Amino acid sequence: MSRLAWRVAYLREVRDETPSARTLVLDVPGWPGHLPGQHVDVRLTAPDGYSAQRSYSIASAADGDAADGEAAGGDTVELTVQRVPDGEVSSYLAGPYAVGDPVELRGPVGGWFVWRPADLAPVLLIAGGSGVVPLMSMIRARAAAGSRMPFRLVYSARTPEDVLYAEELKRRALSDRGLDVSYVYTRRAPDGHGRPAGRLTAVDLAEWGWPPEFEPAVFVCGPTGFVEAAADLLVDAGHDPRRIKTERFGPTGG
Amino acid sequence: MGIVTPGFTGRRRSDVNLPPGQYLTEDFPVLSAGPTPRIPLDTWEFVIVTETGEKHTWSWAQLMAMPSEDVTVDIHCVTKWSKLGTRWRGVPVSAFFDEVETAADFAMAVSYGGYTTNVPLDDLLDGQAWVAYKFDDDDLAPEHGGPARLVVPHLYFWKSAKWVRGLRMMLEDEPGFWETAGYHDYGDPWREQRYQGD
């Protein structure tokens, strides 16, 4: 197998998602395409040759279908970067990195935490914080493929202001038939939410997830503590561990 | 060197020598592909199956009775973090092979929960790999691979199979779980063998 080459990508556009997260729309000439859920390695190089690499999940649908629903061509990759306190790479990408600037990128990587439109199982997506990024890629890919597969997203965020893709999720929950979106707020819920703030529980998953008998494909992504807790709840509820795929964002994802 | 990223200076130059593309962390991040299995010690077993189908099995009590080693090693995860000076207690893998006869050059580490990873046998012997059950003097936590995991510190850490259940000896190399999903068959961090083709 040939080596995954480093490619030069250029920042075309920036979308602010929350005060601490932004989406980078990158032009990547020659991008081979990707599956929703895959990630890329990003490499930054200082003038003295020092370099730093990190992995980021891809947010855009496989075909480059951007957040606004317009086909953006096959050479586009969108990454959503959450600024990590003291994060060497994230504070650059979510800070001084400007439109027109180059960055090196290698991928797509990972053939496990992926959803394929041909898969014949209902899908349960469970997101903790910025763990929603690869799951958003799946939601966008579903729409882009015209899939009618039932999808449910249970999204845990600290407060309403921390929700990534808030407007788009609201729109898709209305327009993407078969997509349900539910929110769990851990610190502060908006007025009228009907569920007090608090961590994800078995009741939340019973109410908003799929029963284990439906044999859903489950994707859980978030910080380690969240993923451990959610995966344990799912196993305790009777989901087959082999149908639960997890991806974690470590505290050092900076 | 790669192209220079405008305005990037970087901050964490350290005087320690890390494999290419790695950065230092003090945390111990968790990476795994599915739920954490809970394995009761009274049914735990470690099994080596040779290429002829011969099985050698150790119980938890037998593992505890084997001479252990305390090792301090650096570990390197393919997701870019490196952690230095990690302290483990475990039984060297070579000790299990005292009573196993095999002509195989490769081993598939097999885990509770279904995880697999392939490692050449030569990389598991001679003080290079352990079946570890303590980390920092504590019992190894389930999310870090407890009750016991493989520790093969000279390869990327996905080769250090969590929840290890045994080794299946192979005459020919075969890809394991991540190797099938695009990761390198050998995984030497100093040669930056992250993905197939590296």
Interface residues (C-beta under 8 A of the other chain):
Chain A: M1 S2 R3 L4 W6 V8 D41 R43 L44 T45 A46 P47 G49 Y50 S51 A52 Q53 R54 S55 E88 Y92 P96 Y97 A98 D101 P102 V103 E104 V109 G110 G111 W112 F113 T224 E228 A231 D232 L234 V235 P241 R242 I244 K245 T246 R248 G250 P251 T252
Chain B: M1 G2 I3 V4 T5 P6 G7 F8 T9 G10 R11 R12 R13 G21 Y23 T25 D27 P29 V30 L31 S32 A33 G34 P35 T36 P37 T79 K80 W81 G113 G114 E143 F177 W178 T180 A181 G182 R194 Y195 Q196 G197 D198
